[in-house]
């Protein structure tokens, strides 16, 4: 499971058509791993991480049509 924050800019090129660009700023990730063993009790490993970075090399570009 993960959650991210990507602020961006939206520009309308035509009346119902827009171009959007955004950049990755921050994110959080949480994982749960279950380990099943034959002769031992089952275990659960939970881990989480928080990432705060400005990655300008990962620029997202999107095209949006409004109807």
N, C-alpha and C positions, 0 to 999 in steps of 0.2 A: 504494500500500500504506500502511496506517495502523494505529496502535495507540493505544488510549485507556485512561484510568483513570477509572472512575466509582464512587466509594464510595456505598453506599446503605443503606437501611433496609428490612427485610422484616417485615411484620406479618401473622400468621395471623388472619383474620377468622372463618373457620369451620374445621372439622377439616381439610379438604383444599383450602382456598382461601386465597390470600394476596394481599396488595397490596404492591407494591414501589415505592419512590421512590428516585431517585439524582440526583446532580448531577455535571456535567462538571468534572474537576479538571485533568487533564494529558493531553497527547497528543503523538504523534510521527507524522510523515508523511514518506514517501520516494517520489519520483517519478523515472522514467527516461523521457526523450523521445528518440526516434531521428529524425534528420533525413536524408532521402535526397535527394541532389542529382544532377543529370544529369552535369555536367562536373566535379564535385568529389568528394572522398572522403566517405563516409558519416560522420556525427558522432553522438555520443551525449552528451546533457546529463543529468547526475544532480544532483538537489537534495534536500535534506532539511531538515526544520524540527522544532523541539521547542517545544511550547506548554505553559506552566505558568500556569494561571489558575483562579480560582474564579468561575465564571459561575453565579450563583444565579438568574438570569432564565431559564436553560435547565434547567428541572426536568423530569425524566423520571418517568413514572408507568406502572406495569405491573400486570397482573392475571395471577396464576399459579394453575393448577389442578393438584393432585397426585392421581394415581390409583394 
